[in-house]
């Protein structure tokens, strides 16, 4: 039972059963791995959608970066 919990949430588990001998198990956690995968997948989808929209609007990413820098520069001066 402990091995299943360790696998799901992540931890390190060590046991010394006479029947099985010394046993060590370490996991980062299946739940955390799935969460990281989903986050990276959302980031990838966001980047792809942004790239598609920029292409449709015929905006060069470098031009957009320059515009955003100018906007940030102006808002910093106003504060």
N, C-alpha and C positions, 0 to 999 in steps of 0.2 A: 504493500500500500504506500509506503514512504517513497519508494522508487517512482511510482506514478505521480505523486505530488511533486517530487523534485523535478521530474521531467516536464511537468506542466508549468510550474511557477519559477523554476530555476533555483538551484542551490547546490550544495555539495553534501553528499551523504556517504557515511562510512559505517560499515557494520562488520562484526566479527562473529558470525554464526559458526557453531561447531560443525554443522552439517555441510556448509558451503565454504567455509574458510573466510579469510579476509575479503571484503567486498567494498570497492569504492565506486561512487557514481557522481559525476558532476555534469550539470546542464545549465545553459543560459536561460532555459525556459522556452517551451514551445509557444506559449502565449506571447512572449516578448518577440520571438522570431516572426510569428504571424503578424503582429502589430507593426514591426519594422518593415516587413514585406509590403503590407498594405499602404503604409506611409510613403514608401519609395514609389509604389505604383501610382498613388495619387499625384506625387510630385512629377513623375514622368508624364502622366496624362495632362497635367496643368501646363508643363513646358511644351508638349506637342500641340495643345489647343492654342496657346499663346503664339507659337510659331506659325500655326495655320492662319490665325487671325491677322498677324502681321503681314503674311504673304498676301492674303486677300485684300488687305488695305494698301498693299504695295509700299509698306514702310520698311526701310532697312533697319535691322536691329541696332546698328551703330548710331543711326540717326535718332532712334528712340532713346538710346542711352544718353546721347548728348542733350536731348530735350529734357529728360528727367534730371540730369545734372544741373541744367540751367534753372529748372523749377526749384530744385533743392537749394541752389545758391541764392535765388531771389527770396525764398522763404526764410533762409537763415539771416539775410540782411534786414528783413522786416522785423525780426524778433529782437 
